Structure formats: C-alpha cells, structure tokens
Amino acid sequence: MMDTLHLAIWKLRKDLAFDLCIIRDYQTSATQEQRVKMTSSIPTSETDVLVVGAGPAGLIASWWIARCGLGVRVVDKDPNALLHGRADGMRARLVEMFDSMGYGLQESVLKESFPLLKSASWLRDANGHIQRVEQLPLYEDHRRPLVTPYQPAALSQGRIEQLIQRAISDVSDGKVRVERGREAVSLVIEKELANDADAFPIAITLQDSDKGFSANSKYNGSATITTPDWHNEDKPATTNGTSDPEGKHTASNPETNGETRNLETIRAKYVIGCDGARSWLRKQLGFKTEGSHTNTVWVALDIYPLTDFPDVRRPTGVQTTYGTTLMIPREKGLLRIYIPFGEDGKDATRAGVTLEQARTRVKEAFQPYQFDFEKCQWWSAYSLGQRYTETATHAETARIFLCGDALHNNSPLIGLGLNVSAQDAWNLGWKIALAVSAPSQLNRRAFLDSYETERLPVAKRLVWYDRNWTTLFNKALVEPGVIIQRYHEFRNFSDSYILEYPDSALVSRSLSTQTASSNLLVGESFTHARVVMQADGQTYWTSARLKAKGQFHIVLLAGDIGAKEQKNRVDGFCDQLLNRNQGKSLLYDRYPYCFPTEASDYDRSDVDRGREASMINLIAIHTSAKDHPLLEFHEAMRGPNHSRFGWDASKVMADIEVPYDRYCDGTAYSTWGVDRTKGAVVVLRPDLHIGWIGNLEDYAQLEKFFEGALGQAWDVSGGKILP
C-alpha cells in the first residue's frame, strides 16, 4: 500500500494542488500496527537530526550536530557538489565563526580567499568618463581597538562548502557525509509524540533525484556558453555550475518500468530545512512568505578580466546610466561582476539575456578604460526577490525549523545571503544538540523557541536592508558620499554585531548588570581581543580560546588580581562557583557535559584528557602585569587537578602589552568597556552571544540565569547524560 502511495506522490509532486497534509493527517491518525504494515516494504532508518539541503546553512547545522557527537543525516537533491558561482562574500563575523569551529577551518578559508580591505566608488562626469570619487576602508589594520580582528574576504561558495564538509568529516571521524541526489517526497508528523524527548516524530521519505540546480538553463548558471569571439574556462563547470569531483554518487534514472527510485524513510527527532528559496519543506508545512519579487534583471559573472581599470582588485561600484555596476575581486585572479540589465528604465527578462550582451555592457560600463574578458567561469541572470517566511519553526511540535534561503531570500548584491544563512544555522545547531542530549530538567520548548524569536526579526531586517541598498544600486545617479553614509548607517547590522536578540531563557537583560561593561551588550556577539596566555606567553584571539563544543562559557574578567582587595573579590566569586560546602558546584556538578565522550575530545589519542566535565567552561582574563605562578590562581580558574595530566594551563590569560605581538597591546578591557581593576563576569552561549553580564558580587543572578537557561540541577540518575 505504501509503495503505491509514494509512487502517486512522486508522479504528482509537481502539482501544487496535491495536498501532502492529507497523507500526514492520515498517517498520524493510524495506529502503530497500521503504520508498521504501511511502511514495511520501504527501508526505514532513524537519526537524531535530518538536515535537508547541503548549502552553507545546512552544512553548518550538520557540523554542530556532528561536533556534539550526535546522529545526523544531511541530504541534498542535487547530484553534484557546487563548483562555481553563487555566493562568495564572507563578512568578518563568519570568519570569526570558522575560528571558533576550530580544526583549521578558519586558516584554510583565509589561506585560499581574497581579503577585501578597501572599496572604491566611481561616478561618470559630464564628459561621460568615470572617475574615482570615494574610497572606503573595510578593515583598519593598526594599533587601536578593532571592531573585529577578522577581515572580510571573498571565496567561491563551492569551495567554502568543501572546506566545511572537511570540518564535518574531522569532527565525525568521517562518519557524516552529504548524501547527494536525494530528494524528499513526503512528510509525516506524528504530533502526539512531540513531547516525548526520545521519540522520532518526523518521518521524511526520500528518493533518488537526477535534478541539477535550478540554474540549469540557457540564461542562468551556464559556464559552457561560447561565442565566436571568446572562449570559456579551459575546464568549465557543467551547465548547472556543479561538479562531482569525488564521484561518490550517481543519480538513478527517475523511473524504471513504473517503479519509484530507491525509496527510504528517515525518522528523525528534529528536521532542519535548508533547502533554498524554493523550499520543499516550507511548502509542505504551509508556511507563508512576505515580500516582493521584482522584474529588474541583473547579471552576475565570474571572469578573468583583461583591463587597465586601476581598481580591478578592490570591491568597486561604478555608476552608469542604468544603475551601479559592482565588482568583487576573488581568489586566483577571478572577478565577480554584477551588472543591471534594464533598458532605459524598462525591465529586461532573464531569458532575453545572453553572455555576449553581458560582455558588451561590461565594456561600456568601464569606458574609457579597456575592460574585456576571454574566460568566463560562470554566469547567471536573475531577477530580484526579497522575501521572508512568516515563521521559522513548526509551532505545534517545535521539531522542524527553517534556515537560510528557506527562511529569507535577498539579492546577491549586498553580500549577506550566505552570511546570514550561516548564522541562522550557527544559532540553531547547538540548541537542537542540547535538546537531543540534555535530561528532562531542560525546558526544551523555551530553548528551541528562542531560535525563531532571535532569527526571524533578523530575516525581516535583512529584507529591509536589501531593499535600501538595491534601490540605491538601481539608480542611474547617486550623489557622492551617499554610499559611505549608507554603509556606516547599516554597518552594525550588516556585520552582525548589533542584532538585538530579545530577552528569553538564553538572553537575560533583567538579571544582568549592564553597567559592568559599557561596550559588551547583552544579546549581542562577544567582541574578540588579543590576550596572552599566563602559563607560556603565547598570544591568542579570544575566539581561538572559546571553542565551539556546545558549552556555555563564563568569561571571568578578573581585573587587577595583583591588588589584594581585588584578589579577595575574585577568590570569593570562585568559591561560590565551586560551592564546596554544599557539593553542587555550578561550575562542575549541576550541569554535567551531556554529549558523547568523543564530542569533547580534540586529541582522540587520549579520550580522558579531552573529556569535558561540565556544560559550563570558565576562562579567566586578568590585567595584572605581575608574573603570577599558575598555582597562585584559584582552583576554579585553572580547572581541576587531573590525576594523570595535572592542572590545565590554558584557562588563565592576561590583558597586557607584549613586545612580540602588536595586537596584544593591553587594550582588551578598554575594547570591552570594563574597569581594569574591578573586572566583570560575562556569560557566553555556545554561539558566543552574550547571555548575561554582571559584577563579581552578582553570583545569585548568575545562578538564576543558568537555572532559566538550563533548568534546575540535572538529575542524571536516569542515564540521560551520555557516557
């Protein structure tokens, strides 16, 4: 019966009138015995989390789940990995995330990418010639407190995805890999199981797909178009901009003698939909979108330029009579160009654009400079869509979530799509991992509901931001200074440092003492600085010491511990953390590390050394210039004395100036707006957003924050904490 049903689904899935909800309701109302009979002929498997879509959002969500040692399947309908095209801009916040992920990901990305340090604006004068009118630094590299130590950079999305997949393989010992050429064809939600933490209430049936990207058409995504005048890349992408260099998957034929293609049903505790702007999962859930779609056509090209234009290796905007031509320098000499294609205020059509027309328009835009190309690696014509989904979470169950383009859709011009999508997944992945692993004391619903309350407003603001910029880019004339003014007006949002996450179980302004820091804001991301390790004198950006393991971090800004009064304050705070008299230490006992052993183990040659004790990690950063021996610091600051490995020498750092690293200049406390003598306490969530801030005397409020976030002390007698 079930085979026949799924065959019908497959044959009718393009018919929008076909309502999969009927099937969902039917299966939900069936008895367990009936469900077993219906699905007996289709292979069924179970996983903690199913991720649908393997773009940047899907991969980062999968990385979180794999990093925490849990079961994850990640599937994508496209048979081949992306090789060329799509997004390429990385904001500093994304690079910061890669540093926190560890395993050399940030170093690999920066090694291959092209840094974007200064942009330029060009206007056309009365004689029709373009001239440079503005330059804008995107990163300032000198000795002063920096907004971020990370540079914006450009690298092809396909390569970024490959590097994240490598990181997933590293954290999972090669067990997790993208299953390509697999498309979802049915969704079943058993609502009555939603409150059972151990149940698998979501069932999605997959089949083989031979579909390529939607870019597979004559006017979108083709890198093999040739003209009599020039040729494309020596080893071009396929016509849909993809390749399968590893040859790991060959899609089956869509139908053989009326049979369906390799059906499998995956039952999952949670499902994350990262399946793009035309999200299948969003459609099945009936989620509505808000926004608009314009007929304005833009063309994007990845070329090797032949030009004497002086700013060809800088992000540049050039004003023309039909709008702004944008260009972004890329790795290995590539150049991404965006060029508007409306004629005299009239809209063009995607199907009407050819590569030769795009070439002609590029040459016109840069006159009187020479600007041409012989090799076009990839190109695409597209119209602008600016939409967001009304909800990010399946409210009835809190078991299905949308991320990335499935949640919001914006133009490529502003370089935020990849970044905001990745941050959606960065926000969600650790929350789902905790919901799977933590014992019953965790309020899962409040925990998971915070995803929508935090990220849906960001999606709405993204669309608003996109409209502001694209309106500007579509204008034939923009006054000098307007672009710089607009850039500074929106920078806090575009760089993701002011997102205004609202109060929740994970963000508590009411319990915080915000006056303890004038620059670190509750709900926003932590500002990183350069500090020196107390034990060995090595210097680090704080992001490198706050690794993503699913833990919360207490950052104890201990102030001047060389002063006796301050040392007593710090010791008193640490005594409360250890709570020696009552035997329920906040730091070690109340919230044991709930993920499998291997999830906390960086050095797999010795599991015991890597095993974390708690879901709360403490690092201390003081300001004393004295050379304090490690054993002078409180036990809470240096960690427990391991019977085989001794004290952990990596948890105490100092904000002092050192002569061998110009970035480690003793200005971290100034950057954070914290008193160098009195210090402060900052709680960072696993995604490094600030959940709570207070003084050293605010221990009671600190306890209340963790009780609100993680619940009362975890009862592990039921064996929920994994070995």
C-alpha positions, 0 to 999 in steps of 0.5 A: 500500500505504501509503495503505491502511495509514494509512487502517486506522490512522486508522479504528482509532486509537481502539482501544487494542488496535491495536498501532502497534509492529507497523507500526514493527517492520515498517517498520524491518525493510524495506529502503530500496527497500521503504520508498521504494515504501511511502511514495511516494504520501504527501508526505514532508518532513524537519526537524531537530526535530518538536515535537508539541503547541503548549502552553507546553512545546512552544512553548518547545522550538520557540523554542530550536530556532528561536533556534539557527537550526535546522529545526523543525516544531511541530504541534498537533491542535487547530484553534484557538489557546487563548483562555481558561482553563487555566493562568495562574500564572507563578512568578518563575523563568519570568519570569526565563526570558522575560528571558533569551529576550530580544526583549521577551518578558519586558516584554510578559508583565509589561506585560499580567499581574497581579503577585501580591505578597501572599496572604491566608488566611481561616478561618470562626469559630464564628459561621460568618463568615470572617475574615482570619487570615494574610497572606503576602508573595510578593515583598519589594520593598526594599533587601536581597538578593532571592531573585529580582528577578522577581515572580510574576504571573498571565496567561491561558495563551492569551495567554502562548502568543501572546506566545511564538509572537511570540518564535518568529516574531522569532527565525525571521524568521517562518519557524516557525509552529504548524501547527494541526489536525494530528494524528499517526497513526503512528510509525516508528523506524528504530533502526539509524540512531540513531547516525548524527548526520545521519540522520532516524530518526523518521518521524511521519505526520500528518493533518488533525484537526477535534478541539477540546480535550478540554474540549469538553463540557457540564461542562468548558471551556464559556464559552457556558453561560447561565442565566436569571439571568446572562449570559456574556462579551459575546464568549465563547470557543467551547465548547472555550475556543479561538479562531482569531483569525488564521484561518490554518487550517481543519480538513478534514472527517475523511473524504471518500468513504473517503479519509484527510485530507491525509496527510504524513510528517515525518522528523525527527532528534529528536521532542519530545512535548508533547502533554498528559496524554493523550499520543499519543506516550507511548502509542505508545512504551509508556511507563508512568505512576505515580500516582493519579487521584482522584474529588474534583471541583473547579471552576475559573472565570474571572469578573468578580466583583461583591463587597465581599470586601476581598481580591478582588485578592490570591491568597486561600484561604478555608476552608469546610466542604468544603475551601479555596476559592482565588482568583487575581486576573488581568489586566483585572479577571478572577478565577480561582476554584477551588472543591471540589465534594464533598458532605459528604465524598462525591465529586461527578462532573464531569458532575453539575456545572453553572455555576449550582451553581458560582455558588451555592457561590461565594456561600456560600463568601464569606458574609457578604460579597456575592460574585456574578458576571454574566460568566463567561469560562470554566469547567471541572470536573475531577477530580484526577490526579497522575501521572508517566511512568516515563521521559522519553526513548526509551532505545534511540535517545535521539531522542524525549523527553517534556515537560510534561503528557506527562511529569507531570500535577498539579492546577491548584491549586498553580500549577506545571503550566505552570511546570514544563512550561516548564522541562522544555522550557527544559532540553531545547531547547538540548541537542537544538540542540547535538546537531543542530549540534555535530561528532562530538567531542560525546558526544551520548548523555551530553548528551541523557541528562542531560535525563531524569536532571535532569527526571524526579526533578523530575516525581516531586517535583512529584507529591509536592508536589501531593499535600501541598498538595491534601490540605491544600486538601481539608480542611474545617479547617486550623489557622492558620499551617499554610499559611505553614509549608507554603509556606516548607517547599516554597518552594525547590522550588516556585520552582525554585531548589533542584532538585538536578540530579545530577552528569553531563557538564553538572553537575560537583560533583567538579571544582568548588570549592564553597567559592568561593561559599557561596550559588551551588550547583552544579546549581542556577539562577544567582541574578540581581543588579543590576550596572552596566555599566563602559563607560556606567553603565547598570544591568542584571539579570544575566539581561538580560546572559546571553542565551539563544543556546545558549552556555555562559557563564563568569561571571568574578567578578573581585573587587577588580581595583583591588588589584594582587595581585588584578589579577595573579590575574585577568590570569593566569586570562585568559591561560590562557583565551586560551592564546596560546602554544599557539593553542587558546584555550578561550575562542575556538578549541576550541569554535567557535559551531556554529549558523547565522550568523543564530542569533547575530545580534540586529541582522540589519542587520549579520550580522558584528557579531552573529556569535558566535565561540565556544560559550563567552561570558565576562562579567566582574563586578568590585567595584572602585569605581575608574573603570577605562578599558575598555582597562585590562581584559584582552583576554579580558574585553572580547572581541576587537578587531573590525576594523570595530566595535572592542572590545565594551563590554558584557562588563565590569560592576561590583558597586557602589552607584549613586545612580540605581538602588536595586537596584544597591546593591553587594550582588551578591557578598554575594547570591552568597556570594563574597569581594569581593576574591578573586572566583570563576569560575562556569560557566553552561549555556545554561539558566543552571544552574550547571555548575561553580564554582571559584577563579581558580587552578582553570583545569585543572578548568575545562578538564576540565569543558568537555572532559566537557561538550563533548568534546575540541577540535572538529575542524571540518575536516569542515564540521560547524560551520555557516557 
